[in-house]
């Protein structure tokens, strides 16, 4: 009986653009167990009357569908909002989007038995059951995320478009809102005791902008910061060697700027550890090297995509342009400034985030990966 209740709820999460985690044509048992951590059976039964973004409902509408007293439903929904299992906006409610749902515990930076249990279930449904393929890109191979080049690393004379500069994304943020929340990927691995990059990177934060920023601040999962603080923070993290990503779009007014490593990140691991060549889109730049290269190997150590190599007898670094993601991390600490990014058009990009999500949603729905929004 309980499994049926959680499957009903999973059907609603399956309306999100990625669909819900599955295994063998049905919902992943590990994902259903995870829902059981966030919702009691009674809460799950009620939450199944909600839908996902952008559809919202009042408590009265939910009560009418559920055939329950409005006051009782309002109380239950308020409790679900308080514990982060449901989103509430001005008296309207909806289920959280999949990225917030699956990262509930690491965003909250908890460290208890439930955090470890949730982390182990994530490893099951996300990695073993293969949900990462649809979290990273659509069933047709359209990436949700895109590498943003380090602007200081672009060679002089190269055309730089507005969406290729992080300043443009910061300027676009709705209401000028910026917030920092713990990176769920490194935080999860940290709590599980399996993080490989402890000696290279801090857990650090994701940057939420616009409405996403307000949402995370309202949930108590992020702290608001100024534009100047965000820019300084991003520069520091890229200096350390983290790869920056945004939505695969020219305009992102509401969204997340990720700072990714190659061993923990739910996106980059599609390339570095798993079998998803379309885990994220490359920038339309590629690293090139001139004869000033000191053959020191610093850039080789910084590239998480194995695009750079230095063999015996090489007097300068060798670059595999097919593997280069155009992030520019390799160029930041080059002692002779021999490495620079040069334009190489190779990836299409959507005009804005709504266009991108509409496209991947349609592709996933056509492939049977998700249910229609209702």
C-alpha positions as CSV (number, residue, x, y, z in Angstrom):
1,X,0.0,0.0,0.0
2,X,2.8,2.5,0.9
3,X,4.7,1.7,-2.3
4,X,1.5,2.6,-4.3
5,X,1.3,5.9,-2.4
6,X,4.9,6.8,-3.2
7,X,4.5,5.7,-6.8
8,X,1.6,8.1,-7.1
9,X,3.8,10.9,-5.8
10,X,6.6,9.8,-8.1
11,X,4.3,10.2,-11.1
12,X,3.9,13.8,-10.3
13,X,7.7,14.3,-10.0
14,X,7.8,12.5,-13.4
15,X,6.2,15.6,-14.9
16,X,9.4,17.7,-14.3
17,X,11.5,18.2,-17.5
18,X,14.0,15.5,-16.5
19,X,11.4,12.9,-15.5
20,X,11.9,11.0,-12.3
21,X,14.6,8.3,-11.6
22,X,13.6,5.0,-13.1
23,X,14.9,1.4,-13.3
24,X,13.8,-1.3,-15.7
25,X,10.9,0.8,-17.0
26,X,9.4,1.6,-13.5
27,X,10.4,4.0,-10.8
28,X,13.7,3.4,-9.1
29,X,13.1,1.6,-5.7
30,X,15.8,3.7,-4.2
31,X,14.1,6.9,-5.3
32,X,10.8,5.7,-3.8
33,X,12.6,5.0,-0.5
34,X,14.0,8.5,-0.7
35,X,10.5,10.0,-1.1
36,X,9.6,8.0,2.0
37,X,12.3,10.0,3.9
38,X,10.8,13.3,3.0
39,X,7.1,12.5,3.1
40,X,5.1,10.4,5.6
41,X,2.5,8.2,3.8
42,X,-0.2,10.7,4.7
43,X,1.9,13.6,3.5
44,X,2.7,11.8,0.2
45,X,-0.9,11.0,-0.4
46,X,-1.7,14.7,-0.1
47,X,1.3,16.0,-2.0
48,X,0.4,13.7,-4.9
49,X,-2.5,16.2,-5.6
50,X,0.1,18.9,-6.3
51,X,2.0,19.4,-9.5
52,X,5.5,20.7,-10.4
53,X,6.6,24.1,-11.7
54,X,5.2,26.2,-13.1
55,X,1.8,24.9,-11.9
56,X,0.8,26.1,-8.5
57,X,-2.3,25.4,-6.4
58,X,-3.9,27.0,-3.3
59,X,-4.7,25.0,-0.2
60,X,-8.4,25.2,-1.1
61,X,-7.8,23.7,-4.5
62,X,-5.8,20.9,-3.1
63,X,-8.4,20.3,-0.4
64,X,-11.1,20.1,-3.1
65,X,-9.1,17.5,-5.1
66,X,-8.3,15.5,-2.0
67,X,-11.8,15.7,-0.5
68,X,-10.4,17.0,2.8
69,X,-11.1,20.0,5.0
70,X,-9.3,23.1,3.8
71,X,-7.9,24.0,7.2
72,X,-6.4,20.6,7.7
73,X,-4.8,20.7,4.2
74,X,-3.4,24.2,4.8
75,X,-1.8,23.0,8.0
76,X,-0.2,20.0,6.4
77,X,1.1,22.0,3.4
78,X,2.5,24.6,5.7
79,X,4.4,21.9,7.6
80,X,5.7,20.4,4.3
81,X,7.0,23.9,3.3
82,X,8.6,24.3,6.6
83,X,10.5,21.1,6.3
84,X,11.4,21.8,2.7
85,X,9.5,19.0,1.0
86,X,7.1,21.3,-0.8
87,X,7.5,24.9,-2.2
88,X,5.1,27.6,-1.1
89,X,4.7,31.1,-2.6
90,X,2.1,33.6,-1.3
91,X,-0.5,31.0,-0.4
92,X,0.2,28.8,-3.4
93,X,2.0,25.4,-3.4
94,X,3.8,23.1,-5.7
95,X,6.3,20.2,-5.6
96,X,10.0,21.1,-5.6
97,X,11.9,20.8,-8.9
98,X,14.0,17.7,-9.2
99,X,17.4,19.4,-8.5
100,X,16.1,20.8,-5.2
101,X,14.4,17.5,-4.3
102,X,17.4,15.2,-4.8
103,X,19.7,17.7,-3.1
104,X,17.5,18.4,-0.1
105,X,20.0,17.1,2.5
106,X,23.3,18.4,1.2
107,X,21.8,21.9,0.5
108,X,20.8,22.0,4.2
109,X,24.3,20.9,5.2
110,X,23.0,18.4,7.7
111,X,25.1,15.6,9.1
112,X,23.1,12.8,10.7
113,X,21.8,9.3,10.0
114,X,19.2,10.6,7.5
115,X,21.9,12.6,5.6
116,X,24.0,9.4,5.1
117,X,20.9,7.4,4.2
118,X,19.8,9.9,1.6
119,X,23.4,10.1,0.2
120,X,23.5,6.3,-0.2
121,X,20.1,6.2,-1.9
122,X,21.3,9.0,-4.2
123,X,24.3,6.9,-5.2
124,X,21.8,4.1,-6.0
125,X,19.1,5.9,-8.1
126,X,21.4,8.6,-9.6
127,X,24.5,6.6,-10.5
128,X,23.7,2.8,-10.5
129,X,20.2,3.3,-12.0
130,X,21.5,5.8,-14.5
131,X,19.4,8.8,-13.7
132,X,22.5,11.1,-14.3
133,X,21.9,10.7,-18.1
134,X,18.6,12.6,-17.9
135,X,19.7,15.0,-15.1
136,X,22.6,16.1,-17.4
137,X,21.0,16.1,-20.8
138,X,17.7,15.1,-22.6
139,X,17.0,11.7,-24.1
140,X,18.0,13.3,-27.4
141,X,21.3,14.5,-26.0
142,X,20.6,18.2,-25.5
143,X,22.7,19.4,-22.5
144,X,21.0,21.5,-19.8
145,X,24.3,23.1,-18.7
146,X,27.1,24.9,-20.4
147,X,30.7,25.7,-19.6
148,X,31.4,29.4,-19.3
149,X,35.0,30.4,-20.3
150,X,37.3,32.3,-18.0
151,X,37.1,35.8,-19.5
152,X,40.6,36.8,-18.6
153,X,41.9,33.8,-20.5
154,X,40.5,34.7,-23.9
155,X,43.2,35.8,-26.4
156,X,43.3,39.4,-27.5
157,X,41.4,40.1,-30.7
158,X,38.9,37.3,-30.2
159,X,35.2,38.1,-30.4
160,X,33.5,37.7,-27.0
161,X,29.7,37.6,-26.9
162,X,27.8,38.8,-23.9
163,X,26.7,35.3,-22.9
164,X,30.4,34.3,-22.8
165,X,31.1,36.6,-19.9
166,X,30.0,35.9,-16.4
167,X,29.4,39.6,-15.8
168,X,26.5,39.4,-18.3
169,X,24.8,36.5,-16.3
170,X,25.2,38.4,-13.1
171,X,23.7,41.6,-14.7
172,X,20.7,39.6,-15.9
173,X,19.7,38.3,-12.4
174,X,16.1,39.1,-11.6
175,X,15.8,41.8,-8.9
176,X,19.6,41.7,-8.6
177,X,19.4,38.8,-6.1
178,X,22.4,36.6,-5.5
179,X,22.7,33.8,-2.9
180,X,25.3,31.2,-1.9
181,X,24.3,27.6,-0.9
182,X,26.6,24.7,-0.1
183,X,27.6,22.8,-3.2
184,X,25.4,19.7,-2.9
185,X,27.7,17.4,-4.9
186,X,30.9,18.0,-2.9
187,X,28.9,18.3,0.3
188,X,27.2,14.9,-0.2
189,X,30.6,13.2,-0.9
190,X,32.1,14.9,2.1
191,X,29.4,13.6,4.4
192,X,29.7,10.1,2.9
193,X,33.5,10.2,3.4
194,X,34.2,9.6,-0.3
195,X,35.3,13.0,-1.5
196,X,38.5,12.8,-3.6
197,X,39.3,16.5,-3.9
198,X,39.6,17.4,-0.2
199,X,43.2,18.5,-0.7
200,X,42.4,20.6,-3.8
201,X,39.0,22.3,-3.3
202,X,36.7,23.4,-0.5
203,X,33.1,22.2,-0.5
204,X,32.4,25.8,-1.6
205,X,29.0,27.0,-2.9
206,X,26.6,27.2,-5.8
207,X,25.5,30.7,-6.8
208,X,21.7,31.1,-7.1
209,X,20.4,34.1,-9.0
210,X,17.0,35.8,-9.3
211,X,13.9,33.9,-8.2
212,X,16.0,30.8,-7.5
213,X,18.1,32.9,-5.1
214,X,15.0,34.2,-3.3
215,X,13.6,30.6,-3.1
216,X,16.8,29.2,-1.5
217,X,17.1,32.2,0.9
218,X,13.4,31.7,1.9
219,X,14.0,28.0,2.6
220,X,17.0,28.9,4.8
221,X,19.3,27.0,2.5
222,X,21.4,29.9,1.2
223,X,22.7,33.3,2.3
224,X,22.2,36.5,0.3
225,X,25.3,38.3,-0.9
226,X,26.1,41.3,-3.1
227,X,27.1,41.3,-6.7
228,X,30.6,42.3,-5.8
229,X,30.9,39.5,-3.3
230,X,29.7,37.0,-5.9
231,X,32.1,38.2,-8.6
232,X,35.0,38.0,-6.1
233,X,34.0,34.6,-5.0
234,X,33.7,33.3,-8.6
235,X,37.2,34.6,-9.4
236,X,38.6,32.9,-6.4
237,X,37.0,29.5,-7.2
238,X,38.2,29.6,-10.8
239,X,41.7,30.4,-9.6
240,X,41.6,27.2,-7.6
241,X,40.6,25.3,-10.7
242,X,36.8,24.8,-10.6
243,X,34.8,24.8,-13.8
244,X,32.0,27.3,-14.0
245,X,28.6,26.4,-15.6
246,X,25.3,28.1,-16.3
247,X,22.1,27.1,-18.2
248,X,22.8,26.2,-21.8
249,X,21.3,29.6,-22.8
250,X,22.4,33.1,-23.7
251,X,20.1,34.5,-21.0
252,X,19.5,33.2,-17.5
253,X,17.6,35.5,-15.3
254,X,16.7,32.9,-12.7
255,X,19.0,30.0,-12.2
256,X,22.2,28.5,-10.8
257,X,25.9,29.1,-11.5
258,X,27.8,26.0,-10.6
259,X,31.5,25.6,-9.8
260,X,32.4,22.0,-10.6
261,X,35.1,19.6,-9.9
262,X,35.6,16.4,-11.9
263,X,35.2,13.8,-9.1
264,X,32.0,14.9,-7.2
265,X,29.9,17.0,-9.6
266,X,26.7,15.5,-10.8
267,X,27.3,17.1,-14.2
268,X,31.0,16.8,-15.0
269,X,31.1,13.2,-13.9
270,X,29.0,12.4,-17.0
271,X,32.3,13.0,-18.9
272,X,35.0,12.3,-16.3
273,X,33.5,9.1,-14.8
274,X,30.5,7.9,-16.7
275,X,29.3,7.5,-20.3
276,X,27.4,10.7,-21.2
277,X,29.4,12.6,-23.8
278,X,26.6,15.3,-23.8
279,X,26.8,15.8,-20.0
280,X,27.2,19.5,-20.7
281,X,27.9,21.8,-23.6
282,X,31.4,23.1,-24.4
283,X,32.0,26.8,-24.7
284,X,32.7,28.1,-28.2
285,X,36.4,28.5,-27.3
286,X,39.3,26.1,-27.2
287,X,42.7,26.2,-25.5
288,X,45.6,26.9,-27.7
289,X,49.3,27.1,-26.8
290,X,52.2,29.2,-28.2
291,X,56.0,28.7,-28.2
292,X,56.3,30.4,-24.8
293,X,55.2,27.2,-23.1
294,X,57.6,26.2,-20.4
295,X,56.4,22.5,-20.5
296,X,55.9,22.7,-16.7
297,X,52.8,20.5,-16.7
298,X,50.8,22.9,-14.4
299,X,47.9,23.0,-16.9
300,X,47.9,19.2,-17.4
301,X,47.3,18.8,-13.6
302,X,44.4,21.4,-13.7
303,X,42.5,19.9,-16.7
304,X,39.9,17.5,-15.4
305,X,38.9,16.4,-18.9
306,X,42.3,15.0,-19.9
307,X,42.5,17.4,-22.8
308,X,46.1,18.3,-22.2
309,X,49.2,16.1,-22.1
310,X,52.9,16.4,-21.9
311,X,55.0,13.5,-23.1
312,X,58.7,12.8,-22.9
313,X,60.5,15.1,-25.3
314,X,57.6,17.5,-25.7
315,X,58.7,21.1,-25.6
316,X,55.2,22.3,-25.1
317,X,51.9,21.0,-23.9
318,X,49.7,19.0,-26.4
319,X,46.0,19.8,-26.6
320,X,43.3,17.5,-27.7
321,X,40.7,20.0,-29.0
322,X,37.9,17.3,-29.1
323,X,38.3,16.8,-25.4
324,X,38.8,20.5,-24.5
325,X,35.6,21.9,-23.0
326,X,36.7,25.5,-23.4
327,X,36.5,26.4,-19.7
328,X,39.9,28.1,-19.5
329,X,40.8,26.6,-16.2
330,X,44.1,25.5,-17.6
331,X,45.1,29.0,-18.6
332,X,44.6,30.7,-15.2
333,X,47.9,29.7,-13.6
334,X,50.1,29.3,-16.7
335,X,53.4,30.9,-15.6
336,X,54.4,32.1,-19.1
337,X,50.8,33.0,-20.2
338,X,51.4,30.6,-23.2
339,X,47.9,29.2,-23.0
340,X,44.9,31.2,-24.2
341,X,41.4,30.5,-25.4
342,X,40.6,31.1,-29.0
343,X,37.2,31.0,-30.7
344,X,36.0,27.7,-32.2
345,X,32.3,27.6,-33.0
346,X,31.1,24.1,-32.2
347,X,28.0,24.2,-29.9
348,X,24.5,25.7,-30.5
349,X,23.1,27.7,-27.6
350,X,19.5,28.6,-26.7
351,X,18.3,32.1,-26.5
352,X,17.1,31.8,-22.9
353,X,16.4,29.2,-20.2
354,X,12.7,28.8,-20.9
355,X,13.4,27.9,-24.5
356,X,16.0,25.4,-23.5
357,X,13.8,23.7,-20.9
358,X,10.8,23.7,-23.3
359,X,13.0,21.9,-25.8
360,X,14.5,19.2,-23.5
361,X,11.0,18.7,-21.9
362,X,9.6,17.9,-25.3
363,X,12.5,15.6,-26.2
364,X,12.1,13.7,-22.9
365,X,8.3,13.4,-23.3
366,X,8.7,12.1,-26.9
367,X,11.1,9.5,-25.6
368,X,8.8,8.4,-22.8
369,X,11.3,9.6,-20.1
370,X,8.7,12.0,-18.6
371,X,5.0,12.4,-18.2
372,X,3.2,15.4,-19.7
373,X,2.7,18.4,-17.3
374,X,-0.8,18.3,-15.8
